[in-house]
């Protein structure tokens, strides 16, 4: 298991009782290097929306638990936030909750001359997603997608 996945998984395990205590859901946890800095990001959610107090409470409790466990060797920046309106759909549970909603996806390489597509998420499986682009349905291999996110309508 890669270092990033291991740190994220261990952090998510620590986060479970904290999320229950503060009545929030764990949307995702990631450990990534950006520039010269490591970031440990925990994304939390709840049906009525996450407040700054939710983020602060979870951040303080998680920071204390991370200090106790001390399993991350690198210096890192801890961030706790909402996944936002245009949230990235990484996991099957994210895609399941987005079925029937408009999504945007970007491919690594052009498909029919384009790298960005939007449409209604019709279905997905382990290897692909299918979206209704209006005039046609398009099926993409998940390994060919750089990002899948909920579309923002203003």
MARFI-743570 format. One line per field, with one value per residue (C-alpha): residue number from 1; residue in one letter; x, y, z. Coordinates in nm, 2 decimals. Layout:
N
num <- NUM_...
residuo <- A_...
xx <- X_...
yy <- Y_...
zz <- Z_...
//
This chain:
154
num <- 1_2_3_4_5_6_7_8_9_10_11_12_13_14_15_16_17_18_19_20_21_22_23_24_25_26_27_28_29_30_31_32_33_34_35_36_37_38_39_40_41_42_43_44_45_46_47_48_49_50_51_52_53_54_55_56_57_58_59_60_61_62_63_64_65_66_67_68_69_70_71_72_73_74_75_76_77_78_79_80_81_82_83_84_85_86_87_88_89_90_91_92_93_94_95_96_97_98_99_100_101_102_103_104_105_106_107_108_109_110_111_112_113_114_115_116_117_118_119_120_121_122_123_124_125_126_127_128_129_130_131_132_133_134_135_136_137_138_139_140_141_142_143_144_145_146_147_148_149_150_151_152_153_154
residuo <- X_X_X_X_X_X_X_X_X_X_X_X_X_X_X_X_X_X_X_X_X_X_X_X_X_X_X_X_X_X_X_X_X_X_X_X_X_X_X_X_X_X_X_X_X_X_X_X_X_X_X_X_X_X_X_X_X_X_X_X_X_X_X_X_X_X_X_X_X_X_X_X_X_X_X_X_X_X_X_X_X_X_X_X_X_X_X_X_X_X_X_X_X_X_X_X_X_X_X_X_X_X_X_X_X_X_X_X_X_X_X_X_X_X_X_X_X_X_X_X_X_X_X_X_X_X_X_X_X_X_X_X_X_X_X_X_X_X_X_X_X_X_X_X_X_X_X_X_X_X_X_X_X_X
xx <- 0.00_0.13_0.23_-0.05_-0.31_-0.18_-0.19_-0.53_-0.67_-0.53_-0.66_-1.00_-1.01_-0.92_-1.19_-1.48_-1.56_-1.49_-1.74_-2.00_-1.94_-2.00_-2.27_-2.10_-2.03_-1.68_-1.68_-1.31_-0.96_-0.65_-0.28_-0.12_0.20_0.15_0.46_0.69_0.42_0.22_-0.15_-0.38_-0.73_-1.05_-1.37_-1.69_-2.05_-2.40_-2.75_-2.81_-2.46_-2.13_-2.06_-1.73_-1.80_-1.83_-1.49_-1.33_-1.46_-1.35_-1.02_-0.93_-1.03_-0.86_-0.54_-0.53_-0.58_-0.31_-0.07_-0.14_-0.10_0.20_0.21_0.28_0.66_0.64_0.55_0.20_-0.08_-0.42_-0.73_-1.09_-1.36_-1.67_-1.63_-1.81_-2.09_-1.88_-1.75_-1.52_-1.68_-1.39_-1.56_-1.85_-2.05_-2.00_-2.11_-2.41_-2.54_-2.49_-2.70_-2.95_-2.76_-2.56_-2.19_-1.88_-1.59_-1.25_-1.04_-0.67_-0.67_-0.92_-1.23_-1.40_-1.19_-1.28_-1.15_-1.45_-1.80_-2.11_-2.44_-2.66_-2.49_-2.69_-2.48_-2.14_-1.96_-1.61_-1.46_-1.68_-1.93_-2.21_-2.35_-2.65_-2.51_-2.85_-2.82_-2.63_-2.51_-2.13_-1.95_-1.60_-1.35_-1.28_-0.91_-0.93_-1.10_-0.88_-1.17_-1.55_-1.74_-2.09_-2.18_-2.24_-2.55_-2.58
yy <- 0.00_0.34_0.58_0.82_0.55_0.41_0.75_0.83_0.49_0.52_0.87_0.77_0.50_0.76_0.99_0.74_0.80_1.17_1.19_1.00_1.23_1.55_1.39_1.44_1.19_1.12_1.20_1.14_1.16_1.22_1.26_1.44_1.63_1.97_2.18_2.10_2.04_1.74_1.79_1.57_1.66_1.53_1.61_1.59_1.63_1.62_1.65_2.01_2.12_2.15_2.46_2.62_2.50_2.14_2.18_2.33_2.07_1.78_1.94_1.99_1.64_1.48_1.68_1.55_1.19_1.23_1.36_1.07_0.81_0.99_0.76_1.02_1.08_1.39_1.74_1.81_2.06_1.93_2.06_1.97_2.10_2.03_1.86_2.16_2.18_2.07_1.77_1.52_1.18_0.93_0.64_0.41_0.55_0.90_0.79_0.60_0.92_1.11_0.88_1.09_1.41_1.62_1.56_1.69_1.47_1.53_1.28_1.24_1.23_1.38_1.17_1.27_1.59_1.69_1.64_1.77_1.63_1.69_1.50_1.30_1.01_0.71_0.42_0.30_-0.01_-0.10_-0.01_0.25_0.53_0.61_0.97_1.10_1.40_1.49_1.37_1.05_0.84_0.82_0.55_0.62_0.38_0.51_0.47_0.72_0.99_1.25_1.38_1.33_1.59_1.72_1.99_2.34_2.52_2.89
zz <- 0.00_-0.09_0.19_0.10_0.11_0.43_0.61_0.47_0.58_0.93_0.96_0.85_1.11_1.38_1.23_1.26_1.63_1.60_1.31_1.52_1.82_1.61_1.40_1.06_0.78_0.65_0.28_0.21_0.35_0.15_0.21_-0.07_-0.15_-0.32_-0.40_-0.11_0.15_0.27_0.33_0.53_0.43_0.59_0.41_0.62_0.53_0.68_0.52_0.64_0.54_0.73_0.94_1.04_1.39_1.26_1.09_1.39_1.63_1.41_1.33_1.70_1.80_1.50_1.56_1.92_1.81_1.54_1.80_2.02_1.75_1.58_1.27_1.01_0.97_0.76_0.86_0.73_0.72_0.85_0.68_0.77_0.54_0.34_0.01_-0.14_-0.40_-0.70_-0.50_-0.66_-0.70_-0.62_-0.46_-0.55_-0.27_-0.41_-0.76_-0.61_-0.44_-0.77_-0.99_-1.18_-1.12_-1.36_-1.35_-1.52_-1.61_-1.76_-1.95_-1.97_-2.35_-2.60_-2.68_-3.01_-2.99_-2.64_-2.29_-2.09_-2.08_-1.88_-1.85_-1.62_-1.45_-1.57_-1.44_-1.32_-1.24_-1.13_-1.47_-1.63_-1.60_-1.84_-1.88_-2.08_-2.27_-2.41_-2.77_-2.68_-2.39_-2.35_-2.17_-2.02_-1.86_-1.51_-1.56_-1.85_-1.63_-1.46_-1.25_-1.20_-1.01_-0.95_-1.19_-1.05_-1.17_-1.09
//
